[in-house]
Amino acid sequence: MAQYTPPLRDMKFVMHELLNVVDELKALPAHADVDADTIDAVIEEGGKFVSQVTFPLNQNGDVEGCTLDKNTHEVTTPKGFKEAYQLYVEGGWPSLSCDPAYGGQGLPHVVNQCFYEMMNSANQSWAMYPGLSHGAYEALHAHGTDAQKATYLPKLASGQWTGTMCLTEPHCGTDLGLLRTKAEPQGDGSYKITGQKIFISAGEHDMAENIVHLVLARLPDAPQGSKGISLFVVPKFLVTPDGKLGARNGLYCGGLEHKMGIHGNATAQIVLDGAVGTLVGQPNKGLAAMFVMMNAARLGVGMQGLGLTEVAYQNAVAYAKDRIQMRSLSGPKAADKPADPIIVHPDVRKMLLTARAYAEGGRALAMWTTLQLDKELASDDEDVRRDAADLVALVTPIVKAFLTDNAWIATSHCMQVFGGHGYIAEWGVEQFVRDARINMIYEGTNTIQSLDLLGRKVLGDNGAKLKKFGRLVQAFVEDEGTNEAMQEFVNPLADLGDKVTKLTTEIGMKAFQNPDEVGAAAVDYLRVCGHLVFAYFWARMAKIALEKQGSGDPFYKAKLATARFYFAKLLPETASLIRTARAGAKPMMDIEEALF
């Protein structure tokens, strides 16, 4: 059986020692009264909830999966999922970071992020049911009418209702400009929506009394392509004027996908047959409104990767300390046993430390990003809001793609630590590998994230957003430039910063001649930028660990050792990535299609 302990010590380190979140949040009027004790108490209770309630359901949920009744079109979730959701609602967890005007608790997003990392470690499939509701809530909060907000936000904030995003159709995934779902206006201001959506996570289930679908569709006179897409809110059950549930709407689950992983989550085919919906935002401007939900989901998927990296690491470490095989090459380390624990072997340690470095680096990036999101949403200083928004926009594709790529590497490494025992279901680690694979695909594949980063976020504004992050790096390098103890971290960080600047300029110049150069370099480029961001945070964490290594707390000793491993063994990957990025489009595009 798998095991999981919420990483509370590291979460508190990142929040209070690395990011100083309390002072940062106190500068925001909405969070002026926040304090460390409250933050710590929330994440501690959150850790208890996931470890005691949702984690025990993870392996059985994977085996049991969801069941569709083809006559009623109702979906039954795995045993215990519905009861766990009721405990989640009763505990007030859905409303943590929601607006108090709609029944929320108004806590910072960075606190909610900690909770969701733990939820994803404990049971990603289960966490996806309430997780998608947050994106629907944010989209309606930003673009909904007053009537829509009054109808849906309190129910989403309380968890009484859940939400989904309905984008993909059988013939179009990434290219939403091809979608065919139609919305016909009615005389009362509503619309009747007809079409089919696929791959809808949590699209049908028995955990909440209503499901609020955000659906992309076309109006009759809509222009072709992505500029003719509108967004509609379409509930499973219609809502009466007094806020109660009315008749069943004209949509149903036509099938459930049979998947490699996340078996406990209902990935639904949704058929809309004259379903009644109302317009969200302006006609033909649906993508702008939906991107609020999509960006929230992309950050959320990064959290899924982070959560799986952490839980896989914990299980692999426990196994490596217990499993005895062979003797250490440098001589017996457990002379009282017939063999040494496998954790003595260098390559086992390399795999474990890779997972640990990616988990702890990812945690630092994730918390910093959500702290910037809090500033973007809650600061009363326009310059602070603008800078925070630019930084969030820049790193969102990195959070989504780099953390999930790393999760695939880390979970695979952790399964390898188990040897043959990792490949069988008993230990649970093979489930982490299967679950991790989807995170690189949905909410925009990681190639799409790479194109977004390089094409839109960097070249699209001539590097303005990248330069803002670069200034953070440069300031840290200058501050620590004369600190001898920090040179092993600062020098590689400064060197990579310079190389990213040169690589960006080179790709930009090539792209003027041939746009395919962006597509050829983008994936490698994102990974290089991901390492730049990780190197920045690992250098900052190393500084704190160096300052406190005399405290006697082994936490700082471990943090420093992991930082040294990251800079010695993982950061050098950037050299080959830069080389392949510079190789350009020619090696791929010169081969004729017929030769494939």
Steps between C-alpha positions, in 0.01 A plus 500: 500500500614854424556759773486880520601761757413863417828695456402767752855582609609583147181694428560716807863549400402623154222726626663652806875480439535517123205714391410682823137470399349661809673835446432482125132427560460766769577760233177395323185658650296179470761307701619766743397289799664175390747335737732202497309310767181504294678394183678217679183382672314483167765295322541271801129425506505463123777245535291303747200504268684366196706241686202367697214541250607507133834318495352170626263507200768543235600143415150354528364784290756420233392135494125561517473802271172669407186331372253639245138386498424514128126517561498795742835651386593536868856435618593331828842591638719250688399387847565769761547789255155650562531475879846656489362789298231563760769518769692740277195725469414479870856599585471821297789406272341609168474862613856560627605764247155600372356850524324564835228681303393157371554298815876453469756523778722741308827330588800556271537280193843391621333321792252330269791392280664318792176316565465400135855370480416268789167402344677403178760296687227320689260430214521689170188338356287608794656848518400570141129507590523808726810631322319585177237687698757764592566579135129528426462724805784729386366529144151593619639732766697687233252497210157398626198727523371602842220247459743222408724584793208499742373169364822302473784643709361428849424140400845451346671663797317277746561188292128428482544508122808414294623641168664387177646647183361363171735585214621195310298336222576178311657686207671783688717515809763773502352676196177624654432711193369180340227434755145441374276511808217745427313748717159617379363815665154477660248775558560512876873577475612140543655273239443141392829323457555192286819302443737246648792552737758237592771450762299697759662431837244463780235550231241280673499358853297436815698717742304827478138586425577713194783540250567838340648459151680786329452424131661652191263527202426704187220747446316480163674805354841435658812557290713198419791398717583588858352850465152349472488310827268591788485368856184374671415376846291183470390327823417129521174602674334828414479750783168660595474875570511431874830310465361148530560209267249469218466264204781290357674693224545364147843351545625161608806276525521288186801298609805478725853476364712195584834649599858422592463673836282725721245218497311644797408813306211492254638613163170549323360536152235770540214519252316834485156466343335839515643566847404837645787735579573867551776706343810576708675818394468647153389315184790351306738583788470166672866405489599807700255403773590131484871578526439606860397143569764352270785688667374396842483143372853516361635607838285226653649236270845611607386432857393153392850430374652640817271294721585176320872577509486542877299187579707284264820628662375424850415142410824440313710629791318277747552198275867580434576518872330167565584288196835319526682389183874452443782672681620854454787526250706669771441227757216377723287770661267267692736234626230344717289421193558268203495799262488878513189716458485611137519865605878454532535460122589821308247463219215432742595821678512683168145394420376592848673837504371581152144453626572693818664793319212520254241484780660765719592726208150463361349587838702821519396602147135409557471697823683799356269498197183493710641776720539709184141408413389631839680826426345523154151457642522687828761778488382861505814605309450491125872448432514205739194346335647545152840355588343207684266430206794501258698259716201266541442504123867423436534206737154340454615287203816411694299392805275287283761342272823491700338366816308231313797398285701474821222296659516247218877473547473485878218246526677279245822523702313418819341195339847393387620516862247227579630278222246231407291589803440841347341350191229315692198667657560393861737785590299774327789671324400383151175690546695820559678447168175436311323793662795732429491439125173685433632817661737554207205479257187674623438873550722558198776250426844590625601588145214751493629642830845530344364685198304727733812580700735565211256639244258704710658565839859565388526593132148645500605795715868510400603335824342754736353240738815288489708806586286558810588156628858554386523804724411284800780262406747782440422668832561175688824434311625850580405470868687171536787575261757544779368219720762228455274229641239573233722486192416136422138612458524859379752445221298231315183707548659812352651300214165343410329840514746632241455194281120531508529862385726403209286199406184711501657758272629235260166320472319830453724598211459159335123519541485816288630293209313176577215474759561123526814586698276583795328163480832321467657663806202553730502177704872516569470872572228452762707239678801733505282776646358254751851428620575874518202547729588193709865610526387838631285346772751228584772763540277700733416188701868408518578845643252446784630149564860625515403767749320249723714189461648562844157479663523126541176451307560223242238662275751767390776244450271301270388815316859602431593151382202493263591843364853379429364193327270713284780729383745213443275236342183660357579857395774386254219359283464854368822469299358231273159668487653827381697312238194319364291819511766676290503213247182651361222372276704363213566148641122446541351695212735406216380140491213448256168396650485195272817366663338466840 
